[in-house]
Structures are given as C-alpha cells and as structure tokens.
C-alpha cells in the first residue's frame, strides 16, 4: 500500500466518522443535530449565555383631555378717577348646604372702619362639593348679583351697586342653593 493510498484511506475514514456522528440523534457538537462549535447550517460557534430580555421602551401615555375653558369674565364698569382702592381679603373655608341658606359675609369683615367707601367688587372663590351651586349676593337686602359655581369656574366677581358703607350698606349676605364650600371672599373698596 502506497503512501498516497494510506492518506486517501485515512481521509475517507475521517469523513465517514464525521457523517456517522452527524447522523446520530445528539449529533456532534456543531453539527445539524445539536448546538455546539463549528459546522452545521446555523452559523456555528457556541451559543452565548442566555441573556435577560431587553427592557422595552416605555409606552407613551396619551394626554388627558383638557376641560373646556370658561367664558371670559365680564369687564367691570369704569368710574372716573376711582381714587385709592382698598382690598380686604378673608379666608372663609365654610361649607354651606341647602336651598336658600343665608350666609352672613359681614362677620368676616370690619366694615365700620371703611365709612363712606364704595364696594367696587366682591370676589368669591368657591368650590361645589357636588354638581353645581348657586350663590345670590345681597347687599343691604338688595340683589347685587347671582353666580353659578361649578368645578371649572371656582372664581367669580360680583359688581354691586354704588351704595356706600355706613351710608347705605349695613350688611353683605349670600343666599346659597346647593352644596358648596366658600373658600375665600375679597372685598374691593373704592374711596370714590
């Protein structure tokens, strides 16, 4: 047997052994029968260690719908040369429940110190506890204005008549219909 024949026999034996290993159920490492190094139609090489799943990017949160904007506030009446203005704020935080319930605002203000001043505006900040609520503003038992309080419009302004403190005004009263929390009341007084 020549050296060339021995070499051919050796190569064919290796080739035959490789084919037998590929045909077995487990296969050789890297063969089509199983994962491993080299060979096969799956790209070869050892499979890397299993990786944890990649973090998914956060899903965008859809924007919340914007509530409708309230109607613009009415323009206050203009008076010539109103003179110095005094602002008297009062924190009330009082819940009023019922139909036509009287709420005396005068107890939160010392109006006797502002003799002959005119009430230019009454600013009311209120929040309904359920649905809507109505507030009628009475100055010296005369209607000065009515407002409807809802969740979208907690701030209201009422412009009463030209009565002056001590001359025509002795009390400021709210008549409330519904369930409302009156948070604050501000009186704007004018010396004119």
C-alpha positions in Angstrom: 0.0 0.0 0.0 1.5 3.3 -1.0 1.6 6.4 1.0 -0.9 8.0 -1.3 -3.4 5.2 -0.8 -2.8 5.3 3.0 -3.6 9.0 3.0 -6.8 8.5 1.0 -7.9 5.8 3.3 -7.2 8.0 6.4 -9.2 10.9 4.9 -12.1 8.7 3.9 -12.2 7.2 7.4 -12.4 10.7 9.0 -15.1 11.7 6.5 -17.1 8.6 7.3 -16.8 9.1 11.1 -17.9 12.7 10.7 -21.0 11.6 8.7 -21.9 8.9 11.3 -21.6 11.5 14.1 -23.9 13.9 12.2 -26.5 11.2 11.7 -26.8 10.3 15.4 -29.7 12.0 17.3 -27.4 14.1 19.5 -25.0 14.7 16.7 -21.6 16.0 17.1 -21.0 19.4 18.6 -21.6 21.9 15.9 -23.5 19.5 13.6 -27.1 19.9 12.5 -28.2 17.5 15.3 -27.3 19.9 18.2 -25.8 23.1 19.2 -22.1 23.5 19.7 -18.9 24.6 18.0 -18.3 24.8 14.3 -20.2 23.3 11.3 -23.9 23.0 10.8 -26.2 25.3 9.0 -27.0 27.6 12.0 -23.9 29.8 11.8 -21.5 27.8 14.0 -19.8 28.7 17.3 -21.1 28.2 20.8 -24.4 29.8 21.6 -23.9 32.7 24.0 -25.2 32.5 27.6 -28.9 33.2 27.7 -29.4 37.0 28.1 -32.2 38.6 30.1 -34.9 40.1 27.9 -34.2 43.6 26.8 -36.2 46.3 28.5 -39.0 47.6 26.4 -39.1 51.4 25.9 -41.9 53.0 28.0 -45.2 53.2 26.2 -46.3 56.8 25.7 -49.1 57.9 28.0 -51.9 59.6 26.0 -52.5 63.2 27.0 -55.5 63.8 29.2 -58.3 65.8 27.6 -58.3 69.5 28.6 -61.5 70.7 30.1 -63.3 73.4 28.2 -62.2 76.9 29.0 -64.7 79.0 31.0 -66.3 82.1 29.5 -64.3 85.3 29.9 -65.0 87.4 33.0 -67.2 90.4 32.4 -65.4 93.8 32.2 -66.0 95.8 35.4 -67.8 99.1 35.0 -65.4 102.1 34.6 -65.7 105.0 37.0 -63.9 108.3 36.5 -60.9 108.6 38.8 -61.7 105.8 41.3 -59.2 107.1 43.8 -57.4 104.8 46.2 -58.6 101.2 46.3 -58.6 99.0 49.4 -58.6 95.2 49.1 -59.8 93.3 52.1 -59.3 89.5 51.8 -60.9 87.0 54.1 -60.3 83.2 54.3 -63.6 81.6 55.0 -63.4 77.8 54.2 -67.0 77.3 55.2 -69.3 74.5 53.8 -72.9 75.6 53.1 -75.6 73.0 52.2 -79.2 73.6 51.5 -81.6 75.7 49.4 -81.7 79.4 50.0 -79.4 79.2 53.1 -78.3 82.6 54.3 -74.6 83.0 54.8 -73.5 86.3 56.5 -70.3 87.6 55.0 -70.2 90.7 57.1 -68.9 88.8 60.2 -65.6 88.3 58.4 -65.0 92.0 57.8 -65.0 95.1 60.0 -66.8 97.4 57.6 -67.1 100.1 60.3 -63.5 101.1 59.6 -64.3 102.0 56.0 -67.0 104.6 56.4 -68.1 106.2 53.1 -66.1 103.7 50.9 -68.0 102.2 48.0 -67.9 98.4 47.4 -66.4 98.2 43.9 -66.4 94.4 43.7 -67.0 91.2 45.7 -64.6 88.4 44.7 -65.8 84.9 45.6 -63.7 81.8 45.5 -65.9 78.7 46.0 -65.9 75.0 45.1 -69.0 72.9 44.8 -69.0 69.6 46.7 -71.5 68.1 44.3 -72.6 69.3 40.8 -73.3 73.0 40.8 -74.3 75.6 43.3 -75.9 79.0 43.1 -75.0 82.0 45.1 -77.1 85.2 45.3 -75.2 88.2 46.6 -77.3 90.6 48.6 -76.0 94.0 49.7 -78.3 95.6 52.3 -81.1 93.2 51.3 -80.9 94.4 47.7 -79.7 91.9 45.0 -76.2 92.7 43.8 -75.7 89.7 41.5 -76.0 85.9 41.1 -73.4 83.4 40.2 -73.3 79.7 39.4 -70.3 77.8 40.9 -69.1 74.6 39.2 -65.8 72.7 39.1 -64.4 74.6 36.2 -65.1 78.1 37.5 -64.3 78.4 41.2 -63.5 82.2 41.0 -66.3 84.8 40.5 -66.6 88.5 40.8 -69.8 90.4 41.5 -70.1 94.2 41.0 -72.7 95.6 43.3 -74.4 99.0 43.0 -72.9 102.3 44.2 -74.0 102.1 47.8 -71.5 103.3 50.3 -70.5 101.7 53.6 -72.2 103.3 56.6 -74.5 105.4 54.4 -76.4 102.7 52.6 -74.6 99.5 53.3 -75.1 97.7 56.6 -74.6 94.1 55.6 -73.4 91.7 52.9 -75.2 88.4 52.7 -75.0 85.3 50.4 -78.0 83.1 49.8 -76.7 79.7 48.8 -78.5 76.9 46.9 -76.7 73.6 46.7 -73.7 72.1 48.4 -70.7 74.4 48.2 -67.5 75.3 50.2 -66.8 79.0 50.2 -63.1 79.2 50.3 -62.4 83.0 50.4 -64.2 86.3 49.9 -62.4 89.5 49.0 -64.0 93.0 49.1 -62.6 95.7 46.8 -63.4 99.1 48.2 -63.0 102.4 46.4 -62.9 105.8 48.0 -64.6 107.4 45.0 
